[in-house]
Amino acid sequence: MPEINEEKMNRAILVGLNSPRLSRMDNATDSTMEELAALLETAGGESLGVVIQNKDVPDPGTFIGDGKVDEVRELVQATGADMVIFDNDLSPSQVRVLTERIGVQVMDRSALILDIFAQRARTREGRLQVELAQYKYLLPRLTGMWKHLTRQNASGGKSPIGTRGPGETQLESDRRHIRRKIQKLEEELAEVRRIRGVQRERRIKNEVPVVAIVGYTNAGKSTLLNKLTGAAIPANNRLFDTLDTTTRMLEITDTCTVLISDTVGFIRKLPHHLVEAFKATLEELEYADLLIHVIDASNPEWREQADVVDGLIRELGAQETPRLEVFNKSDLYVGEIRPHGEDIVSVSARTGEGLDKMLRMIAERLDTGAKKVELHLPYDQGGVVDTLYREAKVEKVEYAETIEVTAVLTPRLLGQLRQWIYPPVPEHKEDWEE
């Protein structure tokens, strides 16, 4: 009988600190601990217990204080947990001390998120971004580790014979190695940005509006894109289920076609170096013509989640981009009055409710003035057909006495090809020209 290899699931105790010395965003609460448990599940682990410490001042050595460390260690022993995950960021020395005191692996929220990203990145670009973030996370921790070893080996202020040179050499060697890796990855991502820039210029030239879908993780962005375009992106009820950007063409009306893209979901306490790494993808937000901010209307903390997204949009320099707030999961909304306003619409990506209204609102904001026309091209102008396939939306081509083309043209192309439009389109004149 063949042996069944089952990957061992990590079983963890979750720990968080609530302190007035920490910012509101950095504090651990019941909701952030629930989110941490969901992140652990996404990573393939299981939560066995939750410990929240209320403390005036974080302990510089253990973060949560000696008494609470003992409590966590006892809980680990009682449950058989093999890992402890903190909802707050820990310093390298705190991770080391806690690991020694508790007796199992200790990591923080940032490390867990990085692990999830490493698991789920599929494209070359996504993997480059994750690897860069991991090295930036590792560099200061590597330094802290070697400082610890130096202190540990020291005797009377001097390192034992045989440990002085190699320790320092290894530290510097590792530093150089990681910095070289960071430099190489940044160069590769710069090339990604360059290619994106070329593609962006082509879209601008072709006058194709760009719509970017943003939102808190698990708000329903992928489900929405699937419903609108048939993209078939996996849309599971897991945090960070989709990392790599998907872009699709979406025909809203006969005269309004857009490129619509989803983006990686945002989350509280998203590591800054991870945001930096993913700017190669997220910079699309800055150049988008419209942002679709998807909000989970069924989540009681949707306001806090929306604030997180707003903050990251500002950090990415896209705060001036026009925006629609799309309150998704309206079929699960329990409030009496749904959010409403000029730039607000309630939808259900699952059932399709409200999507027609959302598309009308997008068209009102992005219709470029394109028109569907019929062109009668002489055969010596056959090269125009190639131009139309590149820069317009061609619906039909027939070869008769002339080349008859039905296409949606932008205002620029309408002006350039006016002489071949049938029936003729009167040339627009300003009042003073009459």
C-alpha positions as CSV (number, residue, x, y, z in Angstrom):
1,M,0.0,0.0,0.0
2,P,1.5,3.3,-1.0
3,E,2.6,5.7,1.8
4,I,0.4,8.8,2.1
5,N,2.4,11.9,2.6
6,E,0.4,14.5,4.5
7,E,2.0,17.9,5.0
8,K,2.1,18.7,8.7
9,M,-0.2,21.6,9.6
10,N,1.4,24.2,11.9
11,R,-0.6,24.7,15.1
12,A,-0.1,28.1,16.7
13,I,-1.0,30.2,19.7
14,L,-1.8,33.8,18.7
15,V,-0.6,36.6,20.9
16,G,-1.3,40.3,20.8
17,L,-0.5,43.4,22.8
18,N,-2.8,46.4,23.5
19,S,-1.0,49.4,24.9
20,P,-1.6,53.2,24.9
21,R,2.0,53.6,23.8
22,L,1.1,51.9,20.5
23,S,-0.8,53.6,17.7
24,R,-4.4,52.6,17.1
25,M,-3.4,50.8,14.0
26,D,-0.7,48.8,15.7
27,N,-2.7,47.6,18.7
28,A,-4.1,44.1,18.9
29,T,-7.9,43.9,19.3
30,D,-10.4,41.0,19.1
31,S,-11.0,41.8,15.4
32,T,-7.3,42.0,14.5
33,M,-6.8,38.7,16.3
34,E,-9.6,37.2,14.3
35,E,-7.9,38.5,11.1
36,L,-4.6,37.0,12.3
37,A,-6.4,33.6,12.7
38,A,-7.7,33.9,9.2
39,L,-4.2,34.7,7.9
40,L,-2.9,31.6,9.6
41,E,-5.6,29.5,8.0
42,T,-4.7,30.9,4.6
43,A,-1.1,30.0,5.3
44,G,-2.2,26.4,6.0
45,G,-2.1,26.6,9.8
46,E,-4.5,26.2,12.7
47,S,-5.0,28.4,15.8
48,L,-5.2,26.6,19.1
49,G,-5.6,29.7,21.4
50,V,-5.5,33.5,21.7
51,V,-3.7,35.6,24.3
52,I,-4.2,39.4,24.5
53,Q,-2.0,41.3,26.9
54,N,-3.1,44.8,28.1
55,K,0.0,46.6,29.2
56,D,0.9,50.3,29.7
57,V,4.3,50.1,28.1
58,P,5.6,47.3,25.8
59,D,8.5,45.4,27.5
60,P,11.7,46.0,25.6
61,G,12.9,42.5,26.0
62,T,9.8,40.3,25.7
63,F,7.3,42.8,24.4
64,I,4.5,41.3,26.6
65,G,6.3,41.0,30.0
66,D,7.7,38.0,31.8
67,G,4.5,36.9,33.5
68,K,2.6,36.7,30.2
69,V,5.5,34.9,28.5
70,D,5.2,32.2,31.2
71,E,1.5,32.0,30.5
72,V,2.0,31.6,26.8
73,R,4.7,28.9,27.4
74,E,2.3,26.9,29.6
75,L,-0.5,27.3,26.9
76,V,1.9,26.0,24.2
77,Q,2.8,23.0,26.4
78,A,-0.8,22.2,27.2
79,T,-2.0,22.4,23.6
80,G,0.9,21.0,21.8
81,A,1.4,24.1,19.7
82,D,4.5,24.3,17.6
83,M,4.5,28.0,16.9
84,V,3.6,31.4,18.4
85,I,2.5,34.2,16.2
86,F,2.3,37.8,17.4
87,D,-0.2,40.3,15.9
88,N,2.3,43.1,16.5
89,D,5.7,43.7,14.9
90,L,8.6,42.3,16.9
91,S,12.2,43.4,16.9
92,P,14.9,40.7,16.0
93,S,16.0,40.5,19.6
94,Q,12.5,40.1,20.9
95,V,11.9,37.2,18.5
96,R,15.1,35.6,19.7
97,V,14.3,36.0,23.4
98,L,10.7,34.8,23.0
99,T,11.8,31.8,21.0
100,E,14.3,30.8,23.8
101,R,11.8,31.4,26.6
102,I,8.8,29.7,25.0
103,G,10.6,26.9,23.3
104,V,8.9,27.0,19.9
105,Q,9.2,29.1,16.8
106,V,8.0,32.7,17.3
107,M,7.1,35.0,14.4
108,D,5.2,38.2,13.9
109,R,2.3,39.3,11.6
110,S,4.6,40.7,9.0
111,A,6.5,37.4,8.7
112,L,3.2,35.5,8.3
113,I,2.0,37.8,5.6
114,L,5.3,37.4,3.7
115,D,5.0,33.6,3.9
116,I,1.4,33.8,2.4
117,F,2.6,36.0,-0.4
118,A,5.5,33.6,-1.1
119,Q,3.0,30.7,-1.3
120,R,0.6,32.5,-3.6
121,A,2.6,34.6,-6.0
122,R,2.3,32.9,-9.4
123,T,3.8,35.3,-12.0
124,R,7.4,36.1,-12.3
125,E,6.7,39.7,-11.3
126,G,4.8,38.6,-8.2
127,R,7.6,36.3,-7.2
128,L,10.2,39.0,-7.7
129,Q,8.2,41.4,-5.5
130,V,7.8,38.8,-2.7
131,E,11.5,37.9,-2.8
132,L,12.5,41.6,-2.6
133,A,10.2,42.1,0.4
134,Q,11.6,39.0,2.1
135,Y,15.2,40.2,1.8
136,K,14.3,43.6,3.1
137,Y,12.6,42.0,6.1
138,L,15.6,39.6,6.6
139,L,18.4,42.2,6.5
140,P,18.0,43.9,9.9
141,R,17.1,40.6,11.5
142,L,20.3,39.0,10.2
143,T,22.3,41.9,11.7
144,G,20.5,41.4,15.0
145,M,21.2,37.7,14.9
146,W,25.0,38.2,14.4
147,K,25.1,40.9,17.1
148,H,23.6,38.4,19.5
149,L,26.2,35.8,18.6
150,T,29.0,38.3,19.1
151,R,27.7,39.1,22.6
152,Q,27.1,35.5,23.4
153,N,30.7,34.5,22.4
154,A,32.2,37.5,24.2
155,S,34.3,36.7,27.3
156,G,35.4,39.7,29.5
157,G,34.7,42.0,26.6
158,K,36.7,39.9,24.2
159,S,35.6,37.2,21.8
160,P,37.2,33.7,22.3
161,I,40.0,32.8,20.0
162,G,38.8,31.7,16.7
163,T,35.5,33.5,16.8
164,R,36.5,37.2,16.3
165,G,37.3,37.3,12.6
166,P,34.9,34.7,11.2
167,G,31.9,36.1,13.0
168,E,32.4,39.6,11.7
169,T,33.4,38.3,8.2
170,Q,30.3,36.2,8.0
171,L,28.1,39.0,9.1
172,E,29.6,41.4,6.5
173,S,29.5,38.6,3.9
174,D,25.8,37.9,4.5
175,R,25.0,41.6,4.5
176,R,26.8,42.1,1.1
177,H,25.1,39.0,-0.3
178,I,21.6,40.2,0.7
179,R,22.2,43.8,-0.5
180,R,23.4,42.5,-3.9
181,K,20.2,40.4,-4.1
182,I,18.1,43.4,-3.2
183,Q,19.9,45.5,-5.8
184,K,19.4,42.8,-8.5
185,L,15.7,42.4,-7.7
186,E,15.1,46.2,-7.7
187,E,16.8,46.3,-11.2
188,E,14.5,43.6,-12.4
189,L,11.5,45.3,-11.0
190,A,12.6,48.6,-12.6
191,E,12.5,46.7,-16.0
192,V,9.0,45.6,-15.1
193,R,8.0,49.2,-14.5
194,R,9.6,50.2,-17.8
195,I,7.6,47.6,-19.7
196,R,4.5,48.7,-17.9
197,G,5.2,52.3,-18.9
198,V,5.5,51.4,-22.6
199,Q,2.2,49.5,-22.3
200,R,0.6,52.4,-20.5
201,E,1.8,54.9,-23.2
202,R,0.2,52.6,-25.9
203,R,-3.1,52.6,-24.0
204,I,-3.1,56.4,-23.7
205,K,-2.3,56.7,-27.4
206,N,-5.2,54.4,-28.2
207,E,-7.4,56.3,-25.7
208,V,-8.4,53.2,-23.8
209,P,-9.6,54.2,-20.3
210,V,-8.1,52.2,-17.4
211,V,-10.2,51.1,-14.3
212,A,-8.4,49.6,-11.3
213,I,-10.3,47.6,-8.7
214,V,-9.0,48.2,-5.1
215,G,-10.2,47.1,-1.7
216,Y,-9.6,45.3,1.5
217,T,-8.7,41.7,1.1
218,N,-11.7,39.4,0.8
219,A,-14.0,42.3,-0.1
220,G,-15.0,40.5,-3.3
221,K,-12.8,42.1,-6.0
222,S,-12.1,38.9,-7.9
223,T,-15.7,37.8,-7.8
224,L,-16.7,41.2,-9.2
225,L,-14.1,41.0,-12.0
226,N,-15.2,37.5,-12.8
227,K,-18.9,38.5,-13.0
228,L,-18.1,41.5,-15.3
229,T,-15.6,39.8,-17.6
230,G,-15.7,36.0,-17.1
231,A,-12.1,36.1,-16.0
232,A,-12.4,32.9,-14.0
233,I,-10.1,34.1,-11.2
234,P,-10.3,31.7,-8.1
235,A,-12.5,33.6,-5.6
236,N,-12.3,31.7,-2.3
237,N,-13.1,33.0,1.1
238,R,-9.5,33.4,2.1
239,L,-7.3,36.4,2.7
240,F,-4.9,37.2,0.0
241,D,-6.3,34.5,-2.3
242,T,-5.3,36.5,-5.3
243,L,-2.0,38.3,-5.5
244,D,-1.2,38.7,-9.2
245,T,-2.9,41.4,-11.2
246,T,-5.4,40.3,-13.8
247,T,-6.4,42.7,-16.6
248,R,-9.4,42.3,-18.9
249,M,-11.1,44.3,-21.6
250,L,-14.7,45.2,-20.6
251,E,-17.2,46.6,-23.1
252,I,-19.6,48.7,-21.1
253,T,-21.5,50.3,-24.1
254,D,-21.1,50.3,-27.9
255,T,-18.9,53.4,-27.5
256,C,-17.2,52.8,-24.1
257,T,-14.7,50.0,-23.7
258,V,-12.2,50.0,-20.8
259,L,-9.3,48.0,-19.4
260,I,-10.2,46.8,-15.9
261,S,-7.7,45.3,-13.5
262,D,-7.9,43.8,-10.0
263,T,-5.1,44.4,-7.5
264,V,-3.8,42.6,-4.4
265,G,-6.0,43.1,-1.4
266,F,-5.1,45.5,1.2
267,I,-5.0,44.7,4.9
268,R,-4.3,46.3,8.3
269,K,-0.6,46.4,9.4
270,L,0.5,45.5,5.8
271,P,4.4,45.6,6.1
272,H,5.7,48.8,4.6
273,H,8.5,47.0,2.7
274,L,5.8,44.8,1.1
275,V,3.9,47.9,-0.1
276,E,7.1,49.2,-1.5
277,A,7.8,46.0,-3.3
278,F,4.4,45.8,-4.8
279,K,4.5,49.3,-6.1
280,A,5.5,47.8,-9.5
281,T,2.0,46.5,-9.7
282,L,0.1,49.0,-7.5
283,E,1.5,52.0,-9.4
284,E,-1.3,51.3,-11.9
285,L,-3.5,53.0,-9.4
286,E,-1.8,56.3,-10.0
287,Y,-2.3,56.1,-13.7
288,A,-5.8,54.7,-13.7
289,D,-8.7,56.9,-15.0
290,L,-11.0,55.5,-12.3
291,L,-10.7,53.5,-9.1
292,I,-13.4,51.1,-8.1
293,H,-13.1,50.8,-4.3
294,V,-14.8,47.6,-3.3
295,I,-16.1,47.6,0.2
296,D,-17.5,44.5,2.0
297,A,-20.9,45.9,3.2
298,S,-21.6,42.8,5.2
299,N,-18.5,43.4,7.5
300,P,-19.4,45.3,10.6
301,E,-15.9,46.9,10.4
302,W,-16.2,48.1,6.8
303,R,-15.5,51.7,7.8
304,E,-12.1,50.7,9.4
305,Q,-11.3,48.6,6.4
306,A,-12.2,51.4,4.0
307,D,-9.9,53.8,6.0
308,V,-7.0,51.3,5.6
309,V,-7.5,51.3,1.8
310,D,-7.8,55.1,1.7
311,G,-4.5,55.4,3.6
312,L,-2.7,53.0,1.2
313,I,-4.1,54.8,-1.8
314,R,-2.6,58.0,-0.5
315,E,0.7,56.3,0.1
316,L,0.7,55.2,-3.5
317,G,0.0,58.7,-4.8
318,A,-3.4,57.9,-6.2
319,Q,-5.5,60.1,-3.9
320,E,-6.5,62.5,-6.7
321,T,-7.8,59.7,-9.0
322,P,-11.6,59.7,-9.5
323,R,-13.2,57.0,-7.4
324,L,-16.5,55.0,-7.2
325,E,-17.2,53.3,-3.8
326,V,-18.9,50.0,-4.6
327,F,-20.5,48.4,-1.5
328,N,-20.4,44.7,-2.3
329,K,-22.3,41.8,-0.7
330,S,-25.4,43.9,-0.5
331,D,-27.4,40.7,-0.4
332,L,-25.8,40.1,3.1
333,Y,-26.1,43.7,4.3
334,V,-28.0,43.9,7.6
335,G,-28.4,47.7,8.1
336,E,-31.7,49.5,7.5
337,I,-30.3,52.2,5.2
338,R,-27.6,51.2,2.6
339,P,-24.7,53.6,2.0
340,H,-25.7,56.0,-0.8
341,G,-24.3,59.1,-2.6
342,E,-23.3,60.4,-6.0
343,D,-20.2,58.2,-6.2
344,I,-21.6,55.3,-4.2
345,V,-23.4,52.2,-5.5
346,S,-24.5,49.0,-3.7
347,V,-24.0,45.7,-5.6
348,S,-23.8,42.0,-5.1
349,A,-21.0,40.5,-7.2
350,R,-22.4,37.0,-6.4
351,T,-26.0,37.6,-7.6
352,G,-25.4,40.5,-10.1
353,E,-27.6,42.9,-8.2
354,G,-26.7,46.6,-8.9
355,L,-24.1,45.8,-11.5
356,D,-26.1,47.5,-14.3
357,K,-26.2,50.7,-12.3
358,M,-22.5,50.5,-11.5
359,L,-21.6,50.1,-15.2
360,R,-23.8,53.1,-16.1
361,M,-21.9,55.1,-13.5
362,I,-18.6,54.0,-15.0
363,A,-19.7,54.9,-18.5
364,E,-20.9,58.3,-17.4
365,R,-17.4,59.0,-16.1
366,L,-15.3,57.4,-18.8
367,D,-17.2,57.6,-22.1
368,T,-14.6,59.2,-24.4
369,G,-17.0,60.4,-27.1
370,A,-16.3,57.4,-29.3
371,K,-18.8,56.6,-32.1
372,K,-19.7,53.5,-34.0
373,V,-19.4,54.2,-37.7
374,E,-19.2,52.5,-41.1
375,L,-16.1,53.2,-43.2
376,H,-15.9,52.6,-47.0
377,L,-12.2,52.4,-47.7
378,P,-10.6,52.3,-51.2
379,Y,-8.4,49.3,-51.7
380,D,-5.3,51.5,-51.9
381,Q,-6.1,52.4,-48.3
382,G,-6.0,48.8,-47.0
383,G,-3.3,49.8,-44.5
384,V,-5.9,51.7,-42.6
385,V,-7.5,48.4,-41.6
386,D,-4.4,47.4,-39.7
387,T,-4.5,50.8,-37.9
388,L,-8.1,50.2,-37.0
389,Y,-7.3,46.8,-35.5
390,R,-4.5,48.4,-33.4
391,E,-6.3,51.6,-32.3
392,A,-10.0,51.0,-32.6
393,K,-12.7,48.4,-31.9
394,V,-13.4,46.6,-35.2
395,E,-16.7,44.8,-35.3
396,K,-16.9,43.8,-39.0
397,V,-14.8,43.9,-42.2
398,E,-16.3,43.0,-45.6
399,Y,-14.6,43.2,-49.0
400,A,-16.9,44.5,-51.8
401,E,-16.5,47.4,-54.2
402,T,-14.7,49.0,-51.2
403,I,-13.4,47.7,-47.9
404,E,-16.4,48.1,-45.6
405,V,-15.5,48.3,-42.0
406,T,-17.8,48.7,-38.9
407,A,-15.8,50.0,-36.0
408,V,-15.9,52.2,-32.9
409,L,-13.6,55.2,-33.4
410,T,-12.2,57.6,-30.8
411,P,-12.6,61.3,-31.5
412,R,-9.1,61.5,-32.9
413,L,-9.7,58.7,-35.4
414,L,-13.0,60.1,-36.3
415,G,-11.2,63.3,-37.4
416,Q,-8.5,61.5,-39.3
417,L,-10.8,59.1,-41.2
418,R,-13.8,61.4,-41.7
419,Q,-13.5,61.3,-45.5
420,W,-14.3,57.6,-45.6
421,I,-17.2,57.5,-43.1
422,Y,-20.5,56.6,-44.6
423,P,-22.9,58.3,-44.5
424,P,-20.7,61.4,-44.3
425,V,-20.4,63.1,-40.9
426,P,-20.7,66.9,-41.1
427,E,-17.6,68.6,-39.9
428,H,-18.0,70.4,-36.6
429,K,-17.5,74.1,-36.7
430,E,-17.2,76.6,-33.9
431,D,-19.8,79.4,-33.7
432,W,-17.4,82.0,-34.9
433,E,-16.7,79.9,-38.1
434,E,-20.4,80.0,-39.2
